[in-house]
């Protein structure tokens, strides 16, 4: 398989996994074995293909595996709960800051 074909297969695997192919994802899935110009050329070619042409790319088990998140990298419920709590706290802080700024602004307008 040519280097360009490797890039096309990696892009197709990412696409099948529901991820839009990008240079970073393709490079991560293939490692540093291919030069950047080949990666760029392959990604450009893949994006220029019709859906039928993309579907014709044969994804074989001999091709390098794409770096697709597995169950090992899926966040747990506890991690997601913690993240929501942090985001909620940050949101409350920002709302308070906005309210303070609005109060100061309205106070200046009153004078």
C-alpha positions, 0 to 999 in steps of 0.5 A, a space after each residue: 500500500 502506497 503512503 498516499 493510500 495509507 492516508 486515504 484509508 486512515 481518513 476513511 476509518 476516521 470518517 466511518 468512526 464519525 470523526 471528520 478527518 484532520 491532519 492531526 487525527 491522521 498523523 496520530 493514527 499513522 504515527 510519524 512514519 509519513 512526511 507532512 506533504 504526503 499527509 496534506 496531499 492525502 487529506 486534500 484528495 480525500 476531501 475532494 472525493 465524492 461520497 461514492 469514491 470515499 465509500 470505495 476505499 477499502 479499509 483492511 485490517 492490514 492498514 494502520 489502525 486509526 486512533 479512535 477513542 475506545 471505551 478506555 478513553 470514554 469519560 466515566 459518569 463520575 468524571 462527567 458529573 465533576 466536569 458539569 459541577 466545575 462548569 456550573 461553578 464557573 458559569 455562576 462566577 461569570 454571571 456574578 462578574 457580569 452582574 457586578 460590571 452591569 451594576 458599575 456601568 449603570 451606577 456611572 450612567 446615573 451620575 
